[in-house]
Amino acid sequence: MMLMGVWTRYVLAIVAVVVIAGAFLSLAFRGPGGMVAVWISAAVALAVQIAAFAVGRTVGQGNLVAKMGTGALLRFLALVVYALLTATVLHLSLVPALISIATFFFLTTLVEPLLIRL
């Protein structure tokens, strides 16, 4: 039951951060396709962050550096794959998509240390 509390708090925290940042980024990127790119990036960032948190909790049992390093590596790989897909397959506006996903990753990474020890 304690584990579910950690997951709930983590998901609520990152959803709040992504929604608030997404609202501000939507104001900044009002061009054609800008808002769509921001919110698709938000969904991708949430999925990657939840996966990174899950992998970090399993891989780094008792080792905070391993937990954080695993999450950072997963986010970096996701950013590279997302950039390639955005440019070639999804055809989203590149600047809003990449700036927003990098912003979401950065901001949610700031929240992660508050809950990763649990």
N, C-alpha and C positions, 0 to 999 in steps of 0.2 A: 504494500500500500504506500510506503514511503517513496518507492521508485515512481509511482504514478504521480505523486505530488511534485517531484522534481521535473518530470516530463511536462506536466501541465503548466507549471510556472515558466519553464523554458519556452515552450511554444507560445504562451500568452505574451511573454516579454518580446520575443522576436517578431511576432505578428504585430504588436503595437509599434515597435520600432520601424518595421517595413511599411506599415500603413501611413504613419506620420511622415516618414521620409518620402514615400511615394506621392503623397499629396503635395509636398513642396516641389518635388521633381516634376510633377505634372504641370505645375504652374510655370516652371522654367522651360519645359519642352512642349510648347504649344503648337509646333509646326505639324505638318502632315505626318501622321503616324507616330508622333512623339509620345503621346499618352499611351497608345497601345504598346509601344516598345517598353515604356516604364513599367506597366502593369504585368506584362509577360515576364520581364526581368524580375519583378517582385515575386511572382509565383515560382520561378526557377530558383531564386535565392532562398526562398523559404524551404523548398524541397531539399536543396543542397545543405542548408544549415541543419535541418533536422537529421539528415543522413550523417553529416559530419559529427553532430553531437552523439548520435547512436554509436558510430564507429569509434569515436574518441573514448566513450565510456567503456567499450569492450576491450579495445586494444591497449589502452594505457592504465590498466588496473594498478592504482597506487603510484603512478608516475605522471605528474602533471605535465611535464615537458613532452612526453609521448602523446598525451591526449591533445595538447595544443598543436603539436607538430603534425599529427595525423589530420586534424581538421584543416590546418592551413594548406597542406598538400592537396587535400580533396577539393578545397575551394579554388586553389590555383588551377588544378586540372579542369574543374568545371568552368572556370572563366575562359580558358583557352578553347575548350570544346564549344562553349556557348558563342564565343566570338566567331569561330569558324562556321557554325550553323547559322548564326544571324546573317552573316555575309553571303553565304552560298545557298542555303535552303529556305530559311524563314523570310528573308528579304525584308527585315525590319529596318527602321532607321538606325544606322550604326551608332552614331554619337549618343543619342538618348539611351539606347539599349545598353551599351557598354559602360557609360558613365553611371547609369542607374544601378546596374548589377554590381559594379565595383563599390558604389556607395553603400548598397544594402549589405554586401559582404563585410565591409569595413565596420559599419555601425553595429551589425549583429555580432561581430567578433568582439566588440567592446563589451557586450552584455555577457558573452559566454563565460569568462572567468568568474563571474559572480555566482554561477550555478554549476560549473563543471566539477567542482570539488565534492559536490553532494553525491 
